[in-house]
Amino acid sequence: MAEVSTIARPYAEAAFRLADASGKLADWSDMLGNLTQVAADPGIAAAITDPNLTSPKVAGMFIGILGGRLTGEAENLVRVLAENKRLEVLAEIANQFEVLKNEREGMVEAEIVTAFPLDDAQLRALLSQIETKAGRRVKARVSVDSELIAGVRVVIGDKVIDGSVRAQLAALEATLKH
């Protein structure tokens, strides 16, 4: 079977083109997020793969659960995904859609992990530094991991900037072993 990202790509690109053409990127982002949440429910996940349920029935479940929060185009996407047995890749479709949306908006997503909670001023300063390095606006997800000991680890796409004490100690340990 093909990779999930390969399966999801044409659906994400089609949804993006439709959303972009109608100026509804944020609305589509919300709808895909809602669809992803529905698909993540254990009962719905089981229904998606249940061979006794027809594609229209499964699509109807999604559309019914989200009652009125989907546009006609989004409902059609659900029906196509159900018919093609692709509802299980909704999360990846949403992820790829967000990447395309962020590119269009000149934004990049960053995962920031700190050893201690940051106050607003510290977070603004850090985001400013990251935006300068990335050359784009940054949408950040911030979390705390006390195992870093001190410092910050930033992940932007496939780039990792690890300024944590834990990483520095690991590098020192590797150097001392050689």
C-alpha positions as CSV (number, residue, x, y, z in Angstrom):
1,M,0.0,0.0,0.0
2,A,1.2,3.5,-0.7
3,E,2.5,5.8,2.0
4,V,-0.2,7.8,3.9
5,S,1.3,11.1,2.8
6,T,1.2,10.0,-0.9
7,I,-2.5,9.0,-0.6
8,A,-3.4,12.2,1.2
9,R,-1.5,14.7,-1.0
10,P,-4.0,14.9,-3.9
11,Y,-6.9,15.4,-1.5
12,A,-5.1,18.0,0.5
13,E,-4.1,19.9,-2.7
14,A,-7.6,19.8,-4.1
15,A,-9.1,21.1,-0.8
16,F,-6.4,23.8,-0.7
17,R,-7.1,24.9,-4.3
18,L,-10.8,25.1,-3.6
19,A,-10.3,26.9,-0.3
20,D,-7.8,29.3,-1.8
21,A,-9.9,30.1,-4.8
22,S,-12.9,31.0,-2.6
23,G,-10.8,32.8,0.0
24,K,-11.8,30.4,2.7
25,L,-8.5,28.9,3.9
26,A,-9.3,29.4,7.6
27,D,-12.8,27.9,7.2
28,W,-11.4,24.9,5.5
29,S,-8.7,24.6,8.1
30,D,-11.4,24.5,10.8
31,M,-13.5,22.0,8.9
32,L,-10.6,19.6,8.3
33,G,-9.7,19.9,11.9
34,N,-13.2,19.0,12.9
35,L,-13.2,16.1,10.5
36,T,-9.9,14.9,11.9
37,Q,-11.3,14.9,15.4
38,V,-14.3,12.9,14.4
39,A,-12.1,10.4,12.6
40,A,-10.0,10.0,15.7
41,D,-12.9,8.9,17.8
42,P,-12.5,5.1,18.5
43,G,-16.1,4.3,17.5
44,I,-15.9,6.2,14.3
45,A,-12.4,4.7,13.5
46,A,-14.0,1.3,13.8
47,A,-16.9,2.3,11.6
48,I,-14.5,3.5,8.9
49,T,-13.0,0.1,8.6
50,D,-16.3,-1.9,9.1
51,P,-17.0,-3.8,5.9
52,N,-20.7,-4.1,6.8
53,L,-21.2,-0.3,6.6
54,T,-21.6,1.2,3.2
55,S,-19.6,4.3,2.1
56,P,-22.7,6.5,2.1
57,K,-23.6,5.4,5.6
58,V,-20.0,6.2,6.9
59,A,-20.0,9.6,5.1
60,G,-23.4,10.3,6.6
61,M,-22.1,9.6,10.1
62,F,-19.4,12.3,9.6
63,I,-21.8,14.8,8.1
64,G,-24.4,14.1,10.8
65,I,-21.9,14.5,13.6
66,L,-20.7,17.8,12.4
67,G,-24.3,18.9,11.7
68,G,-24.1,22.1,9.7
69,R,-20.5,22.9,10.3
70,L,-19.4,21.6,6.9
71,T,-19.9,23.4,3.6
72,G,-21.4,21.5,0.6
73,E,-17.9,21.1,-0.8
74,A,-16.5,19.7,2.5
75,E,-19.4,17.2,2.6
76,N,-18.6,16.2,-1.0
77,L,-14.9,15.6,0.1
78,V,-16.2,13.4,2.9
79,R,-18.3,11.4,0.4
80,V,-15.4,11.0,-2.0
81,L,-13.0,9.9,0.8
82,A,-15.6,7.4,2.1
83,E,-16.2,6.1,-1.5
84,N,-12.5,5.7,-2.0
85,K,-11.9,4.2,1.4
86,R,-9.6,7.1,2.4
87,L,-11.3,8.5,5.5
88,E,-8.5,7.0,7.6
89,V,-6.0,9.5,6.1
90,L,-8.0,12.6,7.2
91,A,-5.4,13.6,9.7
92,E,-2.7,13.6,7.1
93,I,-4.9,15.5,4.6
94,A,-5.4,18.2,7.3
95,N,-1.6,18.3,8.1
96,Q,-0.7,18.7,4.4
97,F,-3.5,21.3,4.0
98,E,-2.0,23.3,6.9
99,V,1.5,23.2,5.3
100,L,0.1,24.6,2.1
101,K,-2.0,27.2,4.0
102,N,1.0,28.3,6.0
103,E,3.2,28.6,2.8
104,R,0.5,30.8,1.2
105,E,0.3,33.0,4.3
106,G,4.1,33.2,4.7
107,M,4.1,31.4,7.9
108,V,5.9,28.4,9.4
109,E,4.9,26.2,12.3
110,A,7.4,25.7,15.1
111,E,7.3,23.3,18.0
112,I,9.0,25.0,21.0
113,V,9.9,22.9,24.0
114,T,11.2,24.7,27.1
115,A,12.6,23.4,30.4
116,F,10.5,26.0,32.3
117,P,7.3,28.0,31.4
118,L,8.0,31.2,29.5
119,D,6.3,34.5,30.4
120,D,4.8,36.5,27.6
121,A,7.9,38.8,27.1
122,Q,10.3,35.8,26.9
123,L,8.0,34.0,24.4
124,R,7.7,37.2,22.2
125,A,11.5,37.6,22.3
126,L,12.1,33.9,21.3
127,L,9.5,34.1,18.6
128,S,11.1,37.3,17.2
129,Q,14.5,35.5,17.0
130,I,13.0,32.4,15.3
131,E,11.1,34.6,12.8
132,T,14.4,36.4,12.0
133,K,16.2,33.1,11.4
134,A,13.3,31.5,9.5
135,G,12.5,34.7,7.5
136,R,8.8,34.0,8.0
137,R,6.1,34.6,10.6
138,V,6.0,31.7,13.2
139,K,2.9,29.9,14.5
140,A,4.2,28.2,17.7
141,R,3.1,25.3,19.8
142,V,4.8,25.7,23.1
143,S,5.3,22.9,25.7
144,V,7.3,22.3,28.8
145,D,9.7,19.4,29.3
146,S,11.6,19.6,32.6
147,E,14.0,16.8,31.4
148,L,15.7,19.4,29.2
149,I,17.1,20.7,32.5
150,A,17.4,24.3,31.0
151,G,17.2,25.9,27.7
152,V,15.0,25.5,24.6
153,R,14.5,23.0,21.7
154,V,12.9,24.4,18.6
155,V,11.6,22.2,15.7
156,I,10.7,23.8,12.4
157,G,9.9,21.3,9.8
158,D,12.9,19.0,9.6
159,K,15.2,21.5,11.3
160,V,16.0,21.1,15.0
161,I,17.7,23.8,17.0
162,D,18.5,22.3,20.4
163,G,19.8,24.8,22.9
164,S,18.9,22.6,25.9
165,V,21.4,21.7,28.6
166,R,20.5,18.1,28.1
167,A,21.6,18.3,24.5
168,Q,24.8,20.0,25.5
169,L,25.5,17.4,28.1
170,A,24.9,14.6,25.6
171,A,27.3,16.3,23.1
172,L,29.9,16.6,25.9
173,E,29.5,12.9,26.8
174,A,29.9,11.9,23.2
175,T,33.1,14.0,22.9
176,L,34.5,12.5,26.1
177,K,33.9,9.0,24.9
178,H,35.9,9.5,21.7
